[in-house]
Amino acid sequence: MDATEQTPLMQGRSGTSSLTSRLRRAVTKEKLSGAIKATAKLKQMSKKKDQQMQGRSAWPWYSFLNSMLRPHSHRWQAKAFRSIITVLILLNMLAFIFESEKDIAHKYHTFFAMLEGVSSVVFIVEYALRFYFAPERVRFKSPNHFEARVKFMVSVDSAIDVLSFLPWLIEVVSPLDLPNLSVLRVVRLFRLLKAAPVMGSFDVVARVLYYNAEILCVALLICAVMILTMATLLYYMRPEDNKDFSSILATVYMAVMMLTGQGGPEGDLPWYTKIVVIMTAIFAVGQFAIPASMLTWGFEQ
């Protein structure tokens, strides 16, 4: 009797077990099918990428030019190229300074014009190569080359490169002799930012300011309060008939000049005004001591 009653139960269990095993096999088969499709897709993408790389590497100068533009390349050609760019930048800065002397500018006008033209052409070619090789840089990596190049064009590096040759390009392309166009030559100063040592120095300063931002903001707030306090005291303790004390705005300028050690009020001052001037000179020590000590500590770190 017991065996007869257990038979349907055992049959039910075996049926359930058979159904479960079928479901497991179906799920496993589906997973395997999905994995096979994903693998095939990855192979296809890898093959397409290899074809693209082979197409690029077919150009014999591709790898060489790409390494030349990398800022940390150890090839001697890349180091020489970076040195040439730095020398051109320094020569252009010297020319920019000496051109302000009329006699020198007139005597060496041809040399300055040739230096400007050659440097600008070199910078244009460098920018074009950087634009072309932008997809190879990690900073501008994107699914397609167009997005990578757009990222490069809107970057700070691209803006500095464009400003390095833009004044010369406008002067050459523009058919008009505009007197105000010479103001664009001031933009040549941005060529200094192309030099690696200069950019490295700015990076150090930026890191110091970033890590000491909170204490520097507190110091600036204290300085603002000191300036306003001294300006108000100077206004209400002002001598008679002195235009330097005509308003609080005027005394703010005077307070800033005294707190920075650049000067003080002129003429005969009454004793109460002299006391305020002495207080301002004393407070100037603390105004510079706090931010200067924090910046010194930051550079030491």
Disulfide bonds with the S-S distance in Angstrom:
none
